Amino acid sequence: MSRVKIFAALIAAASASPALAQEAEPAAAQAEESAIDAAIEFAKTLTGDATAALTSDKPEAEQLEDFQLVLAEGMALDVIGKFMIGENRKSMSDEQIARYEAIFPDYLTKLYAEQFKDIVGRPLEVLEAKELGARDVIVRTQFDREEGAPIMVDWRVRQLRSGERKAIDIIVQGVSIMLVKREEFSSFIATNGVDALLDRLDEEAV
């Protein structure tokens, strides 16, 4: 190809690039909007299912069991569990890891049941939602109360590699249980050891 033809091809490509960029921009915006809408719908569904579980006519123990099933389905418990135990996992034995993974779902879901006591049965209002990184969406919501200020809840929703959406954090009144418990676990292990933490989680999960 002659230099003239090469130069002409470069000019043509440069002229076309703004048009290609303009086509890409709406597609990217549409994908972002779709991810946000899906995350909002996920948060609403999870909240609705949790409310149904904790306001049924069943005995309180069965309500808690149903609620735990809802969270086990809606939250990425494996991701959360690994985050909370942090670097300590590297020094844990296979037996300790297996015990931790067996205890953790019941421990965490019971913990969230405490957080949700003032939320269930209240209407959810979505205030805003925005993407955080490549796979996460933060959905900011509030629940009105008969007395006092509304309860603010942020849902961090992640699209996993499987395509499923799961909550990896629920931030109630600005407090992330993930972050609080990660620091708490680390401090407790440093003072008392891993086995003592596992004993404690076992007691609190009941």
MDTraj code that builds the backbone (N, CA, C; nanometers):
import mdtraj as md
import numpy as np

residues = "MET SER ARG VAL LYS ILE PHE ALA ALA LEU ILE ALA ALA ALA SER ALA SER PRO ALA LEU ALA GLN GLU ALA GLU PRO ALA ALA ALA GLN ALA GLU GLU SER ALA ILE ASP ALA ALA ILE GLU PHE ALA LYS THR LEU THR GLY ASP ALA THR ALA ALA LEU THR SER ASP LYS PRO GLU ALA GLU GLN LEU GLU ASP PHE GLN LEU VAL LEU ALA GLU GLY MET ALA LEU ASP VAL ILE GLY LYS PHE MET ILE GLY GLU ASN ARG LYS SER MET SER ASP GLU GLN ILE ALA ARG TYR GLU ALA ILE PHE PRO ASP TYR LEU THR LYS LEU TYR ALA GLU GLN PHE LYS ASP ILE VAL GLY ARG PRO LEU GLU VAL LEU GLU ALA LYS GLU LEU GLY ALA ARG ASP VAL ILE VAL ARG THR GLN PHE ASP ARG GLU GLU GLY ALA PRO ILE MET VAL ASP TRP ARG VAL ARG GLN LEU ARG SER GLY GLU ARG LYS ALA ILE ASP ILE ILE VAL GLN GLY VAL SER ILE MET LEU VAL LYS ARG GLU GLU PHE SER SER PHE ILE ALA THR ASN GLY VAL ASP ALA LEU LEU ASP ARG LEU ASP GLU GLU ALA VAL".split()
xyz = np.array([
    [0.0859, -0.1183, 0.0000],
    [0.0000, 0.0000, 0.0000],
    [0.0901, 0.1241, 0.0000],
    [0.0533, 0.2263, -0.0827],
    [0.1347, 0.3467, -0.0926],
    [0.1193, 0.4313, 0.0321],
    [0.2143, 0.5243, 0.0499],
    [0.2080, 0.6130, 0.1653],
    [0.0805, 0.6979, 0.1623],
    [0.0396, 0.7377, 0.0416],
    [-0.0814, 0.8197, 0.0275],
    [-0.2041, 0.7437, 0.0774],
    [-0.2129, 0.6150, 0.0371],
    [-0.3282, 0.5340, 0.0784],
    [-0.3270, 0.5090, 0.2287],
    [-0.2070, 0.4850, 0.2837],
    [-0.1963, 0.4636, 0.4289],
    [-0.2405, 0.5884, 0.5037],
    [-0.1954, 0.7052, 0.4572],
    [-0.2319, 0.8317, 0.5209],
    [-0.3820, 0.8554, 0.5127],
    [-0.4403, 0.8215, 0.3996],
    [-0.5843, 0.8391, 0.3808],
    [-0.6616, 0.7467, 0.4752],
    [-0.6092, 0.6255, 0.4920],
    [-0.6763, 0.5295, 0.5817],
    [-0.6716, 0.5782, 0.7257],
    [-0.5567, 0.6352, 0.7656],
    [-0.5446, 0.6884, 0.9012],
    [-0.6414, 0.8032, 0.9241],
    [-0.6565, 0.8905, 0.8260],
    [-0.7497, 1.0032, 0.8366],
    [-0.8930, 0.9514, 0.8505],
    [-0.9259, 0.8491, 0.7713],
    [-1.0605, 0.7918, 0.7773],
    [-1.0877, 0.7307, 0.9143],
    [-0.9886, 0.6605, 0.9680],
    [-1.0053, 0.5977, 1.0996],
    [-1.0227, 0.7033, 1.2081],
    [-0.9443, 0.8097, 1.1988],
    [-0.9538, 0.9173, 1.2973],
    [-1.0892, 0.9856, 1.2906],
    [-1.1406, 1.0001, 1.1691],
    [-1.2706, 1.0639, 1.1521],
    [-1.3819, 0.9771, 1.2072],
    [-1.3645, 0.8461, 1.1961],
    [-1.4691, 0.7531, 1.2403],
    [-1.4712, 0.7356, 1.3902],
    [-1.3564, 0.7558, 1.4589],
    [-1.3476, 0.7259, 1.6018],
    [-1.4456, 0.8042, 1.6881],
    [-1.4708, 0.9352, 1.6624],
    [-1.5713, 1.0033, 1.7444],
    [-1.7084, 0.9379, 1.7337],
    [-1.7430, 0.8947, 1.6131],
    [-1.8731, 0.8305, 1.5947],
    [-1.8798, 0.6998, 1.6718],
    [-1.7691, 0.6239, 1.6685],
    [-1.7659, 0.4977, 1.7426],
    [-1.7758, 0.5245, 1.8922],
    [-1.7090, 0.6301, 1.9374],
    [-1.7136, 0.6649, 2.0789],
    [-1.8549, 0.7037, 2.1202],
    [-1.9223, 0.7788, 2.0305],
    [-2.0588, 0.8200, 2.0606],
    [-2.1518, 0.6999, 2.0709],
    [-2.1263, 0.5968, 1.9849],
    [-2.2076, 0.4761, 1.9914],
    [-2.1788, 0.3985, 2.1186],
    [-2.0521, 0.3985, 2.1627],
    [-2.0137, 0.3216, 2.2814],
    [-2.0678, 0.3838, 2.4095],
    [-2.0742, 0.5185, 2.4124],
    [-2.1184, 0.5868, 2.5340],
    [-2.2597, 0.5476, 2.5765],
    [-2.3594, 0.5509, 2.4847],
    [-2.4940, 0.5093, 2.5269],
    [-2.4997, 0.3636, 2.5707],
    [-2.4208, 0.2771, 2.5057],
    [-2.4193, 0.1360, 2.5422],
    [-2.3655, 0.1175, 2.6830],
    [-2.2576, 0.1908, 2.7161],
    [-2.1993, 0.1814, 2.8505],
    [-2.2966, 0.2356, 2.9550],
    [-2.3613, 0.3488, 2.9208],
    [-2.4576, 0.4074, 3.0139],
    [-2.5760, 0.3141, 3.0366],
    [-2.6182, 0.2496, 2.9283],
    [-2.7307, 0.1558, 2.9384],
    [-2.6945, 0.0354, 3.0253],
    [-2.5707, -0.0144, 3.0097],
    [-2.5253, -0.1281, 3.0902],
    [-2.5184, -0.0895, 3.2376],
    [-2.4694, 0.0328, 3.2659],
    [-2.4612, 0.0804, 3.4040],
    [-2.6003, 0.0930, 3.4649],
    [-2.6938, 0.1497, 3.3864],
    [-2.8309, 0.1647, 3.4349],
    [-2.8950, 0.0292, 3.4617],
    [-2.8671, -0.0671, 3.3748],
    [-2.9221, -0.2012, 3.3916],
    [-2.8700, -0.2663, 3.5192],
    [-2.7386, -0.2517, 3.5462],
    [-2.6783, -0.3083, 3.6671],
    [-2.7367, -0.2447, 3.7921],
    [-2.7572, -0.1137, 3.7877],
    [-2.8137, -0.0431, 3.9026],
    [-2.9582, -0.0853, 3.9271],
    [-3.0367, -0.0935, 3.8199],
    [-3.1763, -0.1363, 3.8333],
    [-3.1854, -0.2770, 3.8907],
    [-3.0974, -0.3659, 3.8442],
    [-3.0979, -0.5038, 3.8930],
    [-3.0615, -0.5088, 4.0411],
    [-2.9648, -0.4257, 4.0823],
    [-2.9238, -0.4221, 4.2229],
    [-3.0357, -0.3680, 4.3113],
    [-3.1065, -0.2661, 4.2639],
    [-3.2199, -0.2108, 4.3391],
    [-3.3283, -0.3162, 4.3561],
    [-3.3599, -0.3856, 4.2495],
    [-3.4624, -0.4898, 4.2561],
    [-3.4191, -0.6014, 4.3512],
    [-3.2909, -0.6348, 4.3486],
    [-3.2376, -0.7377, 4.4385],
    [-3.2561, -0.6948, 4.5841],
    [-3.2212, -0.5707, 4.6163],
    [-3.2333, -0.5209, 4.7540],
    [-3.3787, -0.5223, 4.7993],
    [-3.4694, -0.4836, 4.7117],
    [-3.6112, -0.4836, 4.7455],
    [-3.6614, -0.6260, 4.7713],
    [-3.6192, -0.7188, 4.6869],
    [-3.6624, -0.8574, 4.7028],
    [-3.6081, -0.9169, 4.8317],
    [-3.4801, -0.8928, 4.8589],
    [-3.4186, -0.9462, 4.9803],
    [-3.4876, -0.8907, 5.1046],
    [-3.5159, -0.7610, 5.1029],
    [-3.5844, -0.6983, 5.2157],
    [-3.7247, -0.7545, 5.2330],
    [-3.7960, -0.7719, 5.1222],
    [-3.9308, -0.8269, 5.1283],
    [-3.9325, -0.9680, 5.1832],
    [-3.8377, -1.0496, 5.1378],
    [-3.8298, -1.1882, 5.1862],
    [-3.7928, -1.1922, 5.3345],
    [-3.7014, -1.1032, 5.3758],
    [-3.6612, -1.0977, 5.5163],
    [-3.7780, -1.0548, 5.6041],
    [-3.8531, -0.9571, 5.5568],
    [-3.9700, -0.9105, 5.6318],
    [-4.0732, -1.0214, 5.6463],
    [-4.0976, -1.0935, 5.5371],
    [-4.1951, -1.2030, 5.5410],
    [-4.1525, -1.3097, 5.6414],
    [-4.0235, -1.3358, 5.6477],
    [-3.9737, -1.4396, 5.7388],
    [-3.9890, -1.3976, 5.8843],
    [-3.9616, -1.2703, 5.9133],
    [-3.9601, -1.2241, 6.0518],
    [-4.0948, -1.1714, 6.1012],
    [-4.1954, -1.1719, 6.0155],
    [-4.3286, -1.1253, 6.0572],
    [-4.4348, -1.2312, 6.0342],
    [-4.3927, -1.3542, 6.0162],
    [-4.4895, -1.4629, 5.9952],
    [-4.5557, -1.5006, 6.1275],
    [-4.6519, -1.5914, 6.1190],
    [-4.7223, -1.6378, 6.2389],
    [-4.6479, -1.7515, 6.3090],
    [-4.5316, -1.7870, 6.2608],
    [-4.4562, -1.8979, 6.3178],
    [-4.3937, -1.8573, 6.4518],
    [-4.3572, -1.9552, 6.5344],
    [-4.2833, -1.9238, 6.6578],
    [-4.1536, -1.8503, 6.6256],
    [-4.1027, -1.7742, 6.7212],
    [-3.9848, -1.6912, 6.6988],
    [-3.8646, -1.7718, 6.6501],
    [-3.8446, -1.8912, 6.7044],
    [-3.7308, -1.9742, 6.6641],
    [-3.7411, -2.0111, 6.5159],
    [-3.8623, -2.0410, 6.4702],
    [-3.8817, -2.0766, 6.3292],
    [-3.8692, -1.9539, 6.2396],
    [-3.9132, -1.8388, 6.2904],
    [-3.8945, -1.7149, 6.2153],
    [-3.7459, -1.6905, 6.1895],
    [-3.6651, -1.7099, 6.2935],
    [-3.5214, -1.6890, 6.2804],
    [-3.4616, -1.7867, 6.1792],
    [-3.5060, -1.9111, 6.1839],
    [-3.4575, -2.0105, 6.0879],
    [-3.4908, -1.9684, 5.9450],
    [-3.6140, -1.9220, 5.9226],
    [-3.6551, -1.8771, 5.7892],
    [-3.5738, -1.7559, 5.7449],
    [-3.5508, -1.6645, 5.8392],
    [-3.4723, -1.5454, 5.8085],
    [-3.3292, -1.5836, 5.7709],
    [-3.2736, -1.6783, 5.8427],
    [-3.1378, -1.7241, 5.8138],
    [-3.1294, -1.7863, 5.6750],
    [-3.2344, -1.8570, 5.6352],
    [-3.2378, -1.9151, 5.5001],
    [-3.2423, -1.8059, 5.3937],
    [-3.3198, -1.7009, 5.4215],
    [-3.3270, -1.5878, 5.3279],
    [-3.1897, -1.5250, 5.3088],
    [-3.1199, -1.4995, 5.4205],
    [-2.9876, -1.4370, 5.4110],
    [-2.8849, -1.5318, 5.3496],
    [-2.8960, -1.6607, 5.3815],
    [-2.8032, -1.7582, 5.3240],
    [-2.8166, -1.7609, 5.1719],
    [-2.9393, -1.7382, 5.1246],
    [-2.9634, -1.7362, 4.9801],
    [-2.9216, -1.6026, 4.9187],
    [-2.9427, -1.4935, 4.9932],
    [-2.9218, -1.3608, 4.9362],
    [-2.7854, -1.3006, 4.9590],
    [-2.7060, -1.3574, 5.0521],
    [-2.5757, -1.3008, 5.0815],
    [-2.4630, -1.3949, 5.0408],
    [-2.3529, -1.3380, 5.0002],
    [-2.2344, -1.4173, 4.9641],
    [-2.1583, -1.4483, 5.0920],
    [-2.2096, -1.5461, 5.1676],
    [-2.1547, -1.5739, 5.3005],
    [-2.0087, -1.6189, 5.2950],
    [-1.9704, -1.6892, 5.1887],
    [-1.8307, -1.7326, 5.1779],
    [-1.7371, -1.6124, 5.1612],
    [-1.7791, -1.5170, 5.0800],
    [-1.6988, -1.3952, 5.0590],
    [-1.6877, -1.3166, 5.1895],
    [-1.8003, -1.3004, 5.2581],
    [-1.8034, -1.2240, 5.3826],
    [-1.7204, -1.2934, 5.4899],
    [-1.7360, -1.4251, 5.4995],
    [-1.6623, -1.5009, 5.6004],
    [-1.5121, -1.4890, 5.5837],
    [-1.4648, -1.4977, 5.4610],
    [-1.3208, -1.4847, 5.4359],
    [-1.2719, -1.3442, 5.4676],
    [-1.3550, -1.2459, 5.4358],
    [-1.3149, -1.1079, 5.4635],
    [-1.3033, -1.0843, 5.6135],
    [-1.4004, -1.1333, 5.6889],
    [-1.4020, -1.1063, 5.8336],
    [-1.2853, -1.1726, 5.9061],
    [-1.2494, -1.2930, 5.8669],
    [-1.1389, -1.3614, 5.9357],
    [-1.0051, -1.3066, 5.8892],
    [-1.0011, -1.2475, 5.7702],
    [-0.8836, -1.1774, 5.7207],
    [-0.7580, -1.2621, 5.7097],
    [-0.6441, -1.2011, 5.7420],
    [-0.5144, -1.2666, 5.7292],
    [-0.4978, -1.3831, 5.8259],
    [-0.5794, -1.3884, 5.9286],
    [-0.5695, -1.4978, 6.0263],
    [-0.5955, -1.6338, 5.9617],
    [-0.6682, -1.6339, 5.8529],
    [-0.7013, -1.7591, 5.7851],
    [-0.5753, -1.8344, 5.7418],
    [-0.4709, -1.7590, 5.7055],
    [-0.3479, -1.8209, 5.6564],
    [-0.2802, -1.9088, 5.7619],
    [-0.2990, -1.8749, 5.8880],
    [-0.2340, -1.9509, 5.9955],
    [-0.3273, -2.0534, 6.0595],
    [-0.4499, -2.0620, 6.0099],
    [-0.5458, -2.1578, 6.0659],
    [-0.5261, -2.2960, 6.0060],
    [-0.5505, -2.3987, 6.0869],
    [-0.5418, -2.5359, 6.0365],
    [-0.6656, -2.5677, 5.9528],
    [-0.6587, -2.6748, 5.8750],
    [-0.7743, -2.7166, 5.7953],
    [-0.8955, -2.7424, 5.8846],
    [-0.8702, -2.8006, 6.0003],
    [-0.9789, -2.8298, 6.0943],
    [-1.0431, -2.7001, 6.1452],
    [-0.9607, -2.6006, 6.1757],
    [-1.0139, -2.4726, 6.2237],
    [-1.0934, -2.4014, 6.1141],
    [-1.0426, -2.4069, 5.9917],
    [-1.1143, -2.3440, 5.8799],
    [-1.2494, -2.4119, 5.8590],
    [-1.2507, -2.5441, 5.8632],
    [-1.3753, -2.6184, 5.8442],
    [-1.4762, -2.5830, 5.9540],
    [-1.4284, -2.5721, 6.0766],
    [-1.5165, -2.5372, 6.1878],
    [-1.5698, -2.3951, 6.1727],
    [-1.4822, -2.3035, 6.1331],
    [-1.5229, -2.1643, 6.1128],
    [-1.6304, -2.1545, 6.0049],
    [-1.6090, -2.2224, 5.8929],
    [-1.7043, -2.2169, 5.7823],
    [-1.8377, -2.2808, 5.8184],
    [-1.8368, -2.3760, 5.9109],
    [-1.9608, -2.4396, 5.9544],
    [-2.0392, -2.3488, 6.0498],
    [-1.9666, -2.2755, 6.1354],
    [-2.0302, -2.1892, 6.2351],
    [-2.0762, -2.0568, 6.1746],
    [-1.9979, -2.0027, 6.0833],
    [-2.0143, -1.8643, 6.0396],
    [-2.1533, -1.8293, 5.9862],
    [-2.2142, -1.9102, 5.8990],
    [-2.3461, -1.8705, 5.8470],
    [-2.4497, -1.8468, 5.9564],
    [-2.4581, -1.9355, 6.0549],
    [-2.5541, -1.9170, 6.1640],
    [-2.5190, -1.7950, 6.2483],
    [-2.3891, -1.7758, 6.2715],
    [-2.3449, -1.6608, 6.3508],
    [-2.3830, -1.5297, 6.2820],
    [-2.3520, -1.5181, 6.1536],
    [-2.3746, -1.3922, 6.0832],
    [-2.5231, -1.3633, 6.0656],
    [-2.6008, -1.4629, 6.0290],
    [-2.7429, -1.4391, 6.0057],
    [-2.8147, -1.4027, 6.1352],
    [-2.7707, -1.4585, 6.2467],
    [-2.8300, -1.4195, 6.3743],
    [-2.7920, -1.2760, 6.4084],
    [-2.6698, -1.2391, 6.3758],
    [-2.6233, -1.1030, 6.3985],
    [-2.7078, -1.0030, 6.3209],
    [-2.7362, -1.0354, 6.1935],
    [-2.8182, -0.9468, 6.1116],
    [-2.9633, -0.9463, 6.1583],
    [-3.0106, -1.0553, 6.2154],
    [-3.1469, -1.0576, 6.2687],
    [-3.1630, -0.9504, 6.3762],
    [-3.0577, -0.9324, 6.4575],
    [-3.0602, -0.8277, 6.5594],
    [-3.0668, -0.6890, 6.4945],
    [-2.9906, -0.6722, 6.3878],
    [-2.9878, -0.5437, 6.3183],
    [-3.1215, -0.5116, 6.2524],
    [-3.1932, -0.6150, 6.2106],
    [-3.3158, -0.5974, 6.1337],
    [-3.4400, -0.5798, 6.2199],
    [-3.4265, -0.5910, 6.3519],
    [-3.5454, -0.5867, 6.4376],
    [-3.6288, -0.4603, 6.4181],
    [-3.5634, -0.3474, 6.4001],
    [-3.6351, -0.2207, 6.3849],
    [-3.6686, -0.1885, 6.2393],
    [-3.6371, -0.2804, 6.1492],
    [-3.6576, -0.2548, 6.0072],
    [-3.7765, -0.3312, 5.9515],
    [-3.7939, -0.4554, 5.9940],
    [-3.8957, -0.5418, 5.9333],
    [-4.0343, -0.4798, 5.9443],
    [-4.1075, -0.4937, 5.8362],
    [-4.2435, -0.4415, 5.8326],
    [-4.2515, -0.2956, 5.7930],
    [-4.1369, -0.2288, 5.7801],
    [-4.1362, -0.0874, 5.7421],
    [-4.1185, -0.0741, 5.5910],
    [-4.1831, 0.0252, 5.5297],
    [-4.1665, 0.0452, 5.3849],
    [-4.0257, 0.0927, 5.3514],
    [-3.9710, 0.0374, 5.2452],
    [-3.8366, 0.0735, 5.2007],
    [-3.8458, 0.1817, 5.0939],
    [-3.7626, 0.2839, 5.1085],
    [-3.7528, 0.3885, 5.0066],
    [-3.6101, 0.3926, 4.9543],
    [-3.5952, 0.3760, 4.8231],
    [-3.4631, 0.3827, 4.7613],
    [-3.4272, 0.5287, 4.7370],
    [-3.3169, 0.5727, 4.7964],
    [-3.2745, 0.7117, 4.7832],
    [-3.1835, 0.7322, 4.6628],
    [-3.0884, 0.6405, 4.6453],
    [-2.9978, 0.6480, 4.5316],
    [-2.9245, 0.5155, 4.5166],
    [-2.8643, 0.4976, 4.4025],
    [-2.7839, 0.3783, 4.3775],
    [-2.6728, 0.4165, 4.2808],
    [-2.5541, 0.3622, 4.3038],
    [-2.4427, 0.3942, 4.2153],
    [-2.3461, 0.2768, 4.2106],
    [-2.2780, 0.2669, 4.0981],
    [-2.1801, 0.1593, 4.0817],
    [-2.0564, 0.1900, 4.1647],
    [-1.9979, 0.0831, 4.2181],
    [-1.8747, 0.0943, 4.2955],
    [-1.7785, -0.0105, 4.2417],
    [-1.6832, 0.0330, 4.1606],
    [-1.5942, -0.0625, 4.0957],
    [-1.6638, -0.1312, 3.9794],
    [-1.6064, -0.2427, 3.9367],
    [-1.6561, -0.3099, 3.8176],
    [-1.7761, -0.3995, 3.8448],
    [-1.7903, -0.4499, 3.9695],
    [-1.8936, -0.5506, 3.9944],
    [-1.9930, -0.5150, 4.1034],
    [-1.9689, -0.4077, 4.1783],
    [-2.0544, -0.3757, 4.2925],
    [-2.1439, -0.2560, 4.2651],
    [-2.2607, -0.2591, 4.3294],
    [-2.3526, -0.1451, 4.3290],
    [-2.3934, -0.1188, 4.4733],
    [-2.3872, 0.0072, 4.5142],
    [-2.4360, 0.0469, 4.6456],
    [-2.5771, 0.1015, 4.6299],
    [-2.6716, 0.0405, 4.7010],
    [-2.8101, 0.0868, 4.6989],
    [-2.8393, 0.1495, 4.8350],
    [-2.8648, 0.2779, 4.8370],
    [-2.8926, 0.3493, 4.9626],
    [-3.0440, 0.3564, 4.9838],
    [-3.0886, 0.3082, 5.0982],
    [-3.2313, 0.3049, 5.1276],
    [-3.2578, 0.3622, 5.2670],
    [-3.3847, 0.3906, 5.2922],
    [-3.4232, 0.4292, 5.4272],
    [-3.5571, 0.3646, 5.4618],
    [-3.5722, 0.3377, 5.5904],
    [-3.6952, 0.2797, 5.6430],
    [-3.7531, 0.3784, 5.7443],
    [-3.8754, 0.4243, 5.7190],
    [-3.9385, 0.5185, 5.8112],
    [-3.9836, 0.4469, 5.9380],
    [-3.9779, 0.5196, 6.0495],
    [-4.0252, 0.4678, 6.1781],
    [-4.1391, 0.5553, 6.2295],
    [-4.2220, 0.4979, 6.3147],
    [-4.3314, 0.5757, 6.3724],
    [-4.2763, 0.6880, 6.4595],
    [-4.1653, 0.6606, 6.5259],
    [-4.1008, 0.7622, 6.6084],
    [-3.9521, 0.7667, 6.5739],
    [-3.8973, 0.8862, 6.5753],
    [-3.7546, 0.9001, 6.5493],
    [-3.7225, 0.9110, 6.4004],
    [-3.5951, 0.9322, 6.3749],
    [-3.5477, 0.9486, 6.2372],
    [-3.5528, 0.8158, 6.1626],
    [-3.5610, 0.8205, 6.0299],
    [-3.5604, 0.6959, 5.9521],
    [-3.4310, 0.6175, 5.9741],
    [-3.4386, 0.4869, 5.9535],
    [-3.3203, 0.4011, 5.9618],
    [-3.2588, 0.3934, 5.8225],
    [-3.1320, 0.4292, 5.8138],
    [-3.0625, 0.4285, 5.6853],
    [-2.9898, 0.2952, 5.6673],
    [-3.0085, 0.2356, 5.5517],
    [-2.9450, 0.1066, 5.5219],
    [-2.8860, 0.1107, 5.3813],
    [-2.7566, 0.0804, 5.3727],
    [-2.6898, 0.0684, 5.2421],
    [-2.6666, -0.0788, 5.2121],
    [-2.6991, -0.1190, 5.0911],
    [-2.6809, -0.2566, 5.0457],
    [-2.5701, -0.2592, 4.9424],
    [-2.4656, -0.3345, 4.9693],
    [-2.3586, -0.3491, 4.8701],
    [-2.3832, -0.4800, 4.7958],
    [-2.4231, -0.4677, 4.6720],
    [-2.4638, -0.5827, 4.5910],
    [-2.3564, -0.6105, 4.4871],
    [-2.3139, -0.7352, 4.4794],
    [-2.2095, -0.7735, 4.3852],
    [-2.2614, -0.8768, 4.2851],
    [-2.2233, -0.8582, 4.1606],
    [-2.2522, -0.9606, 4.0604],
    [-2.1346, -1.0569, 4.0573],
    [-2.1598, -1.1804, 4.0984],
    [-2.0542, -1.2806, 4.1047],
    [-2.0191, -1.3307, 3.9655],
    [-1.9098, -1.4054, 3.9563],
    [-1.8680, -1.4584, 3.8268],
    [-1.9722, -1.5515, 3.7669],
    [-2.0541, -1.6107, 3.8527],
    [-2.1612, -1.6995, 3.8056],
    [-2.2755, -1.6219, 3.7410],
    [-2.2742, -1.4886, 3.7595],
    [-2.3826, -1.4053, 3.7083],
    [-2.4855, -1.3718, 3.8149],
    [-2.4842, -1.4451, 3.9264],
    [-2.5769, -1.4182, 4.0359],
    [-2.5420, -1.2874, 4.1061],
    [-2.6433, -1.2249, 4.1625],
    [-2.6214, -1.1083, 4.2469],
    [-2.6399, -1.1478, 4.3923],
    [-2.5458, -1.1040, 4.4750],
    [-2.5510, -1.1342, 4.6174],
    [-2.5110, -1.0092, 4.6952],
    [-2.5656, -0.9949, 4.8144],
    [-2.5237, -0.8861, 4.9031],
    [-2.3944, -0.9271, 4.9727],
    [-2.2943, -0.8412, 4.9688],
    [-2.1693, -0.8712, 5.0389],
    [-2.1528, -0.7830, 5.1624],
    [-2.2429, -0.6875, 5.1790],
    [-2.2419, -0.6067, 5.3012],
    [-2.3767, -0.5364, 5.3131],
    [-2.4253, -0.5249, 5.4357],
    [-2.5456, -0.4477, 5.4658],
    [-2.5059, -0.3495, 5.5748],
    [-2.5058, -0.2224, 5.5414],
    [-2.4548, -0.1185, 5.6307],
    [-2.5737, -0.0479, 5.6954],
    [-2.5943, -0.0714, 5.8234],
    [-2.7082, -0.0164, 5.8959],
    [-2.6641, 0.1051, 5.9761],
    [-2.7280, 0.2181, 5.9496],
    [-2.6970, 0.3441, 6.0191],
    [-2.5484, 0.3778, 6.0103],
    [-2.4906, 0.3520, 5.8936],
    [-2.3508, 0.3867, 5.8699],
    [-2.2501, 0.2891, 5.9253],
    [-2.2970, 0.1793, 5.9862],
    [-2.2057, 0.0818, 6.0469],
    [-2.2006, -0.0438, 5.9615],
    [-2.0819, -0.0778, 5.9142],
    [-2.0601, -0.1998, 5.8368],
    [-2.0196, -0.3115, 5.9317],
    [-2.1073, -0.4118, 5.9439],
    [-2.0746, -0.5258, 6.0299],
    [-1.9479, -0.5948, 5.9802],
    [-1.9292, -0.6003, 5.8492],
    [-1.8101, -0.6638, 5.7932],
    [-1.6832, -0.6016, 5.8496],
    [-1.6762, -0.4688, 5.8466],
    [-1.5551, -0.3999, 5.8914],
    [-1.5389, -0.4079, 6.0431],
    [-1.6500, -0.3882, 6.1147],
    [-1.6441, -0.3929, 6.2613],
    [-1.5982, -0.5307, 6.3083],
    [-1.6572, -0.6354, 6.2529],
    [-1.6257, -0.7708, 6.2967],
    [-1.4870, -0.8152, 6.2518],
    [-1.4413, -0.7673, 6.1375],
    [-1.3050, -0.8007, 6.0934],
    [-1.2031, -0.7516, 6.1967],
    [-1.2192, -0.6265, 6.2415],
    [-1.1282, -0.5710, 6.3425],
    [-1.1447, -0.6432, 6.4759],
    [-1.2693, -0.6722, 6.5103],
    [-1.2962, -0.7408, 6.6371],
    [-1.2357, -0.8806, 6.6389],
    [-1.2541, -0.9550, 6.5297],
    [-1.1980, -1.0906, 6.5204],
    [-1.0462, -1.0869, 6.5333],
    [-0.9836, -0.9938, 6.4614],
    [-0.8376, -0.9845, 6.4610],
    [-0.7849, -0.9550, 6.6010],
    [-0.8488, -0.8615, 6.6694],
    [-0.8068, -0.8250, 6.8045],
    [-0.8275, -0.9412, 6.9014],
    [-0.9400, -1.0099, 6.8876],
    [-0.9710, -1.1205, 6.9782],
    [-0.8722, -1.2353, 6.9589],
    [-0.8411, -1.2672, 6.8325],
    [-0.7469, -1.3759, 6.8043],
    [-0.6082, -1.3419, 6.8571],
    [-0.5677, -1.2163, 6.8408],
    [-0.4350, -1.1756, 6.8890],
    [-0.4209, -1.1957, 7.0389],
    [-0.5300, -1.1807, 7.1117],
    [-0.5266, -1.1938, 7.2574],
    [-0.5567, -1.3348, 7.3057],
    [-0.6520, -1.4016, 7.2387],
    [-0.7036, -1.5286, 7.2904],
    [-0.6792, -1.6502, 7.2015],
    [-0.6479, -1.6291, 7.0739],
    [-0.6257, -1.7404, 6.9824],
    [-0.7492, -1.7762, 6.9013],
    [-0.7277, -1.8531, 6.7953],
    [-0.8343, -1.8889, 6.7016],
    [-0.9396, -1.9778, 6.7680],
    [-0.8974, -2.0777, 6.8415],
    [-0.9935, -2.1710, 6.9015],
    [-1.0893, -2.0994, 6.9966],
    [-1.0391, -2.0021, 7.0692],
    [-1.1252, -1.9254, 7.1597],
    [-1.2302, -1.8464, 7.0806],
    [-1.1894, -1.7921, 6.9662],
    [-1.2855, -1.7203, 6.8816],
    [-1.3928, -1.8158, 6.8310],
    [-1.3520, -1.9337, 6.7869],
    [-1.4480, -2.0308, 6.7361],
    [-1.5467, -2.0721, 6.8449],
    [-1.4974, -2.0891, 6.9658],
    [-1.5863, -2.1222, 7.0783],
    [-1.6881, -2.0102, 7.1006],
    [-1.6388, -1.8885, 7.0927],
    [-1.7275, -1.7730, 7.1131],
    [-1.8332, -1.7638, 7.0034],
    [-1.7929, -1.7801, 6.8786],
    [-1.8886, -1.7737, 6.7676],
    [-1.9924, -1.8842, 6.7795],
    [-1.9464, -2.0009, 6.8228],
    [-2.0371, -2.1152, 6.8404],
    [-2.1452, -2.0828, 6.9431],
    [-2.1060, -2.0180, 7.0521],
    [-2.2018, -1.9814, 7.1572],
    [-2.2990, -1.8762, 7.1081],
    [-2.2480, -1.7765, 7.0344],
    [-2.3317, -1.6644, 6.9900],
    [-2.4229, -1.7027, 6.8737],
    [-2.3895, -1.8111, 6.8027],
    [-2.4722, -1.8538, 6.6895],
    [-2.5972, -1.9273, 6.7337],
    [-2.6009, -1.9726, 6.8583],
    [-2.7150, -2.0504, 6.9086],
    [-2.8341, -1.9588, 6.9348],
])
top = md.Topology()
chain = top.add_chain()
for i, resn in enumerate(residues, 1):
    res = top.add_residue(resn, chain, resSeq=i)
    for name in ("N", "CA", "C"):
        top.add_atom(name, md.element.get_by_symbol(name[0]), res)
traj = md.Trajectory(xyz[None], top)
